[in-house]
């Protein structure tokens, strides 16, 4: 299995713990949880990569348009994602948000970068989205505990889920685009998520008061910021350095599978047969995606030979192997 897919897979495993962790802080609203996780996690990304960001400051500045678009998407994603689950229910919000990201990433790559859509990617994504849908059907009555009949707005929730999937695809694609202009993953992810964290801090200031009312709420927020967001996105960035955004978002469809397994093992929830079918489809999606990649070339700064001109040199990255149009 390509190393980039392994990095994204481990990131998806970490992301799959967010639902169980957030459930341990029922008094904290979804906007506050999302803003704390992504905001603080993004600032930690920037702090950890500050030295390499300074080293590559010229190249980062040259890509400021893509960086700002990606950072804006980072700030919008958690707000749209958690609000979607609140308004449409956890199952529907998760399916729409995560399931819409791979097609959105592929369309962006196809339109902007003229990257062909592969049949292998299309098959893997179709199987993966079907698995996410099966998991959702396994919990048809699952809703946000804070939601009420008066606040439930499924149409708006679905629209926000589509926005979440689109913004997830945007910052994944944008990060890959900047890396392929010749930058390593650490300064790119540090800059994108650091800027995104700054943009989302006002939301945390307005909604985050319940986080500091108890030690347990603070511990949950700290865990979400450090483990799924900080460590998870470091791994995701390492993966994006060697796989296409559409491939990475397809592999990350395993996140709800991890969440379901944690619910069964840790919380003692019952998973009906259709849920186990969904898990099987998601793991089949991973196998299909992993076996339909091949090396191609892009550019990467910082690996020039001594005395070489200051220009990018080609290194191998992994993209969709089957390049016949889907």
C-alpha angles and dihedrals in degrees: 000000000000113000092235091060090048090055092050091045093055089047090053090051090054092046089051090067094061097086095053091044094049090050087064089066102051093160093062116085123235094249091053092047092049094045093047094047098045097031098050092034090053093050089050088053090054093046093050092049097039095112096051090041088058091047091053097035093122094053092044092051091050088060095046096129094056090041093054093046090051093046091051089052090050090054095047098044101073093043092051094041098051093040090051091055091047095051102035101026130263096274097048093040092052095046094049096042100045097029095053095051100077095051090045092051092048092050091049091050091047096049101037103030098026089233112164119240112238128219091226091055091046092052093046093048094047091051091045096049089047088054092051089050091050090052090051091051088051088065103035094155097047112123138159108278090224093055121097134187088261095052098039109107108167097181092052089042092054091048090052089048090056089049090051092051091047094050091047088054092045097054092042091051093042093052091050091048093054092046091052089055086068110281131123118241099251100064092040095051091041092053097042096046094037091056090043090051091053091049092053097046094091089060090051090050091052099043107022102084094103090059093070096043093086139021092235093055090048091049092051092050091047092050093049092048097046106035112030097025106032101032094028094055093044087059092042089053091051088052094048089055089068108024134053118261090243090055093046093050090049092052090048089062083088089076094089089046090057090046091052093049091049089051090053097044102035104026097033094234120164117241114202122218094267088057092054088048088055091052090051092050091050093052089046087053089055092052092048093048094045093051094048099065132098136175122269132161137267134151131273127184124213097049099083122136117249111280093010119138115270097260137111120278125209121258131169123267130174123247138158109306103203103068099179108119112262 
